[in-house]
Amino acid sequence: MMELKKSVQTCTKRPNIIRTITIALVVGNCLVIINQFQPLVHGPRTIELWLRIGLDYLVPFTVSNLGVLSGSRHAQP
């Protein structure tokens, strides 16, 4: 439980959250354009499409947070 709390504290530090959100927005926009452009522009806009778009942002956010945690583990003695 203490490890989870420490991980959440690391990920929610202001510099880390700004970095991970920025990465998620940049990479997420690229993924939406690559993966969802046609259905988004030409329809139909279903709940499945919006869930896929959400995942296009969630995946890079999660991966960048895992990178933050990995880097913080290596930085600690």
C-alpha positions in Angstrom: 0.0 0.0 0.0 2.9 2.4 0.8 4.4 1.7 -2.6 1.2 2.6 -4.4 0.9 5.9 -2.3 4.5 6.8 -3.2 3.9 6.0 -6.9 0.8 8.2 -6.9 2.6 11.0 -5.2 5.4 10.8 -7.8 3.1 10.9 -10.7 1.0 13.8 -9.4 3.9 16.1 -8.7 3.3 19.3 -10.8 6.3 18.9 -13.2 5.5 15.3 -13.8 1.8 15.8 -14.4 2.4 18.7 -16.8 4.9 16.6 -18.7 2.7 13.5 -18.9 -0.4 15.4 -19.9 1.6 17.3 -22.6 2.9 13.9 -24.0 -0.6 12.4 -23.9 -2.0 15.4 -25.8 0.7 15.4 -28.5 0.9 11.7 -29.0 -2.9 11.3 -28.5 -3.6 13.8 -31.3 -1.3 11.9 -33.6 -3.0 8.6 -32.8 -6.4 10.1 -33.3 -5.4 11.4 -36.7 -3.8 8.1 -37.7 -6.5 5.8 -36.3 -9.8 7.6 -36.1 -9.7 10.4 -38.8 -12.0 8.8 -41.3 -14.8 7.8 -38.9 -14.5 11.1 -37.0 -14.8 13.2 -40.2 -17.3 11.0 -42.1 -19.2 9.3 -39.3 -20.9 7.6 -37.8 -19.8 9.0 -34.4 -20.7 6.1 -32.1 -19.9 5.5 -28.5 -17.3 3.0 -29.7 -15.5 5.7 -31.6 -15.4 8.0 -28.6 -14.0 5.2 -26.4 -11.3 4.5 -29.0 -10.4 8.2 -29.0 -10.2 8.2 -25.3 -7.9 5.2 -25.4 -5.7 7.1 -27.9 -5.0 9.6 -25.1 -5.0 7.2 -22.2 -2.3 4.9 -23.5 0.4 7.6 -24.0 -0.5 9.1 -20.6 -0.1 5.7 -18.9 3.1 4.9 -20.7 4.6 8.3 -19.8 3.6 7.9 -16.2 5.3 4.5 -16.2 8.4 6.2 -17.6 8.3 8.7 -14.7 8.0 5.9 -12.2 10.8 4.0 -13.8 13.1 7.0 -13.9 12.3 7.9 -10.2 13.2 4.3 -9.2 16.6 4.5 -10.9 17.3 7.9 -9.4 16.8 6.7 -5.8 19.7 4.9 -4.0 
